[in-house]
């Protein structure tokens, strides 16, 4: 390590990179807290402590609680979309694998966190419009990914509704998984829906 005027040089992480890392830690901590504690137990202070940053640092990035949690769910939704696309880099050929991967979107911490956010939004006027808009964007992106991976031709009558019905069913499986481990039944439903989609999509 070198020195300047007798003082050792300290290797510094650029401020912009530190800020980006802090923001990401806050987003991940917010989703974890929301999934584990629900809306009532997920304050900015709790999230900041979970992320290992000060409350002031958290509020610098996200001035309000609503800013923090809507950004957190959106962030993880984007990460999940990226991960889902990465599962099939050459395009999907096995519809059952695609069905299973899409169903998995609704059985992880993102869905649990989003569900708590939806419940809170039903009672919080400030949150409702933001969550409704976020859910619309996430839903459209998930539908686009599903259409692409399932190789579904939406110009054919009924195909769009079939894909959307499958996604609605997946959400229902996610709800069932909140209280008990529903893996065995879910696996049978995934197999059946893969067969239904094969027949409906051609």
JOTARA-V78294 format. One record per run of one state. SS is the DSSP state (alpha for helix, beta for strand, coil for the rest). FROM is the first residue (numbers start at 0). TO is the last residue. If there is no record, write none. Layout:
ss->{SS,SS}
from->{FROM,FROM}
to->{TO,TO}
This chain:
ss->{coil,beta,coil,beta,coil,alpha,coil,alpha,coil,alpha,coil,alpha,coil,alpha,coil,alpha,coil,alpha,coil,alpha,coil,alpha,coil}
from->{0,2,4,6,8,14,37,43,51,54,61,64,87,94,104,108,123,124,149,158,176,182,201}
to->{1,3,5,7,13,36,42,50,53,60,63,86,93,103,107,122,123,148,157,175,181,200,201}
